[in-house]
Amino acid sequence: MKTINRLLVLLMLAVPFVGFTGCKKDKGDTKSIAGTYNGSLVNQTMGINIQNVDITVTYVSEKKVTLSLNETLSVATVPGLPAPTIPFSVSCECDVAYADGKYSLTGSTQAALGAFKVTVKDSVIDGSGNANLKITPTVMTLPIELTFVGKKK
């Protein structure tokens, strides 16, 4: 009888530890997606595809990151003349949700004087560092649909 009581006491002590360690669920670590992503940026609105673009993802908190894009765009206006360049910079703080090994990003900034209003939606970074981002800066009242596809450096 003493042996059975000892086994029951040991079993009662072991069960809580098995429950806590055996059922750990991966919540995703937002810090793991922070970094620089390189890829292509397609301007859906104007049909322009720009290669070798960097987007930076900066960790803000467990559920927030900031997406930043700083690029110089060449705009061909007159054939035979050098294309003028336009600095293009957008930034947006995004909420991050983790499910099934993927990080979903959504966010929106308010337009400030001299800045774009930026919306990020339907954007995903997977656990392998592949990014598929939908970024929409709005210039005046014209939304410019951008799609970025790239990989973490």
N, C-alpha and C positions, 0 to 999 in steps of 0.2 A: 504494500500500500504506500510506503514511504517513497518507493521508486516512482510510482505513478504520480504522486504529488509533486515530486521534484521535476519530472518531465513536464507536467502541466505548468509549473511555475516557469521553467525555462521556455516553454512554448509561448506563454503569455508575454514574456520579456522580449522574445525574438520577433513576434508578429509586427509590432509597431515599426521596427527597424526595416523589415522587409517591405512593408507598405510605403515607407518614405523613400527608400532607395530604389525600389523596383519600378515605381510608377512615375518617375521623373519625366515630365513632358518638355520637349524642346520649345522654348518660347522665342527663340531667335535673339541674336545680339545685334542691336542696331549699330554698335561700333564696328561690326565686321563689314558693313557696307560703306563705311566712310573711306574716301580715297578719290583718286582721279580715274575717270573712265574715258577711253578713247574710242572713237567710232565715227559714224557718218550722221550728218544732220540733214534731214530733208524738209524743205519748206514746202508743205503741201499747198499753201495758198498761191505761191508763185512758181512752183515746179522747179525749185533750185535744190541741187544735191551737193553738199559740201563735205568732202572727205577729211579725215584726220583732225577731228574736232575733239577738244577735251571738255568734259563736264566734271565739276568737282562736287562731291557729296561730303558735307561737313556734319559731323555728329553734334547734335544740340542736347538731346536727352534720350532716355530709353525709348521714347515714342515720337521723336522729332529729329529731322535732319534739314539741312539747307542745301538746295541745288543751286549751283552757280555756273554760268556760262559767260565767258569773255572771249569774244571772237572778233576778228577784223574781216569784214566782208568786202569782196571786190565787186564793183558794179560796173559792168561794161555799158558805156553810153554811146560812144562814137567809135566806129571801127577804125583801127589804125592808131588810136591814141591810147596812152596808158589808162587802165581802168582806175577810177578813184576808189579809195578804200573808206569804209565807214566802220568805226568801232561799234560793236554791238555787245551789250552786256545786260544780262538778266539774272535775277536772284529770287528765290522763293523758298520760304520755310514750309516744310511739308510734314504732315502727320504720317506716321509709319504704322502699318498693321502687318503682323507676321502670321502666315498660315501656309501649311504644306510646303515648307522650305522656300517660300517666296516672301519678299517684302513689297507690300503695295504702298505707293506714295500718292498722297493727295494734298493739295494746298492752294492757297490763293493769297496774293499780296494786294494791298490797296494802292491805287495809283497815287504817286507823289509828284509834285511839280518837277518836271524834267525827267520823269522815270516812267517805265512801262507798268501797266497792271499785268500781272503774270498769274496764270492758272496752270496747275499741274493736276492731271487726272489720268486714270487708266494707265498708270505707270508702275512698272514692276522691275525689281532687281532680284535675281535668283541667287541661291546659295553658292553657285559657281562663279559669280561675278559678272553675269551677263545682264545688261541693262536695256530695257525697252521703255523709253520715256516719251510721254506726250506733253509738250510744253506749249502754252498759248500766251504769248505776250500780246497785249492789245495796245496799238498805237492810235491815239485819239479814239476813234470808234471802230477801227479796223482790226479784227482779231487775225493773227498770223499763226496758222497751225504748223507746229514744228514736231517732227518725230526724230528721236535720237535712238540709234541702235549701236551699242558698243560693249566693250569688255573692260573690266578693271585692270589697270596697269600693274 
